[in-house]
Amino acid sequence: MTTKAGTILYLNGVSVSFDGFRAINDLSLVLDKGEMRAIIGPNGAGKTTMMDIITGKTRPDKGEVFFDGNIDLTRHDEPGIANLGIGRKFQKPTVFESHTVEDNIRLSLKGERSVFAALFAKNSVADDRRITEILETVRLDGRRDALAANLSHGQKQWLEIGMLLAQDPKLLLVDEPVAGMTDAETAETARLLKDIAREHSVIVVEHDMHFVRELDVKVTCLHEGSVLAEGPLDHVAADQRVVEVYLGR
Ligand SMILES: Nc1ncnc2c1ncn2[C@@H]1O[C@H](COP(=O)(O)OP(=O)(O)OP(=O)(O)O)[C@@H](O)[C@H]1O
C-alpha cells in the first residue's frame, strides 16, 4: 500500500452506503502534495459523495481518509475540515451579488474580521496586496469595482474561486467549474486552475472532456463508487471499460 507521507489526500478502502446502496465502494485514491487531479465518471459514479466524505459532510462507513499526511479527517467535522485547509466550490456560484468584486474577496479573507471591519475599517496594506494578487489570479483585476451581480456567469465562477483562495486552502475541491461557460471562458479557466495548482493541490470534477484535456493532468474515472481507471487522459480514454460506461454513451 502507498505511504501517506508526501500526500495531501489519502483515501483507502472507503465505503459508504445510503439505505443499503453502496454509493462509495472500497474507494482508494491518493493525491500528492501540489498535484492537480481531474475526476470524471458517469452520473451517480460517486463523485459528489467522495467530495462530501473529504469535506466531512458525509461520514464513511469504513476506510481511511487522511489529509496532509497524517490528519485523520474522519475525526473532524465540516467546519473543522474547512479550517484545516480544504476549500470546496460547488457547481452553482454563490457570490454576494450586491457587493463589489473586491469586497467579495475581502469578506472571504482568512482571519478574525467582522463583516463590518472588512467593509468599513481602514484596510490593511497586506490585505489589499493579497486581494490584488487573488484578483489577478482569477482574471478579475479589471472588474474589482463592479458589482458581482453584473459579472458574467463565468466571471462569477472565477470570483468564487477567488473567494476560496482568500481562505488560503491547501486543497481546493472544484465541482464542474466550466458548466455553462463560453468556450473562451472554459479555456481561460483551464489556464487559471493551472496557475492555482502551482501553489495548491486541486481536485476538479468535470464532464467536459475538452476542458479536462486542457488541464493536462492525471485523470481518475470513477464508476459505481470506485476507481475504474486512472492515468493520463489518453490512457483512461482508451480504456474499453471507460468507453463503455462513460465516454461512449
Ligand atoms: N444522501 C443520499 N441518500 C441516498 N442516496 C444517495 C445520497 N447521496 C448520493 N446518493 C446516491 O449515491 C450515488 C452516487 O451519487 P453522487 O451524487 O455521488 O454521484 P456523482 O458521480 O456525483 O453524479 P453526478 O455526475 O450526477 O453529479 C447515486 O446513485 C445517488 O443517487
PDBQT file of the ligand as one rigid body, heavy atoms in Angstrom, charges set to zero:
ROOT
HETATM    1  N1  LIG A 301     -27.857  11.239   0.678  1.00  0.00    +0.000 N 
HETATM    2  C1  LIG A 301     -28.099  10.251  -0.188  1.00  0.00    +0.000 A 
HETATM    3  N2  LIG A 301     -29.081   9.363   0.017  1.00  0.00    +0.000 NA
HETATM    4  C2  LIG A 301     -29.317   8.368  -0.838  1.00  0.00    +0.000 A 
HETATM    5  N3  LIG A 301     -28.615   8.138  -1.958  1.00  0.00    +0.000 NA
HETATM    6  C3  LIG A 301     -27.629   8.986  -2.238  1.00  0.00    +0.000 A 
HETATM    7  C4  LIG A 301     -27.306  10.098  -1.378  1.00  0.00    +0.000 A 
HETATM    8  N4  LIG A 301     -26.259  10.765  -1.937  1.00  0.00    +0.000 NA
HETATM    9  C5  LIG A 301     -25.951  10.110  -3.064  1.00  0.00    +0.000 A 
HETATM   10  N5  LIG A 301     -26.762   9.053  -3.260  1.00  0.00    +0.000 N 
HETATM   11  C6  LIG A 301     -26.666   8.075  -4.372  1.00  0.00    +0.000 C 
HETATM   12  O1  LIG A 301     -25.326   7.674  -4.486  1.00  0.00    +0.000 OA
HETATM   13  C7  LIG A 301     -24.919   7.555  -5.826  1.00  0.00    +0.000 C 
HETATM   14  C8  LIG A 301     -23.722   8.429  -6.101  1.00  0.00    +0.000 C 
HETATM   15  O2  LIG A 301     -24.141   9.775  -6.204  1.00  0.00    +0.000 OA
HETATM   16  P1  LIG A 301     -23.175  11.004  -6.472  1.00  0.00    +0.000 P 
HETATM   17  O3  LIG A 301     -24.024  12.222  -6.421  1.00  0.00    +0.000 OA
HETATM   18  O4  LIG A 301     -22.021  10.939  -5.556  1.00  0.00    +0.000 OA
HETATM   19  O5  LIG A 301     -22.698  10.754  -7.971  1.00  0.00    +0.000 OA
HETATM   20  P2  LIG A 301     -21.942  11.746  -8.944  1.00  0.00    +0.000 P 
HETATM   21  O6  LIG A 301     -20.825  10.977  -9.533  1.00  0.00    +0.000 OA
HETATM   22  O7  LIG A 301     -21.593  12.991  -8.220  1.00  0.00    +0.000 OA
HETATM   23  O8  LIG A 301     -23.022  12.055 -10.062  1.00  0.00    +0.000 OA
HETATM   24  P3  LIG A 301     -23.259  13.394 -10.920  1.00  0.00    +0.000 P 
HETATM   25  O9  LIG A 301     -22.264  13.370 -12.034  1.00  0.00    +0.000 OA
HETATM   26  O10 LIG A 301     -24.669  13.197 -11.400  1.00  0.00    +0.000 OA
HETATM   27  O11 LIG A 301     -23.120  14.565 -10.000  1.00  0.00    +0.000 OA
HETATM   28  C9  LIG A 301     -26.128   7.910  -6.673  1.00  0.00    +0.000 C 
HETATM   29  O12 LIG A 301     -26.767   6.724  -7.077  1.00  0.00    +0.000 OA
HETATM   30  C10 LIG A 301     -27.005   8.702  -5.711  1.00  0.00    +0.000 C 
HETATM   31  O13 LIG A 301     -28.370   8.559  -6.042  1.00  0.00    +0.000 OA
ENDROOT
TORSDOF 0
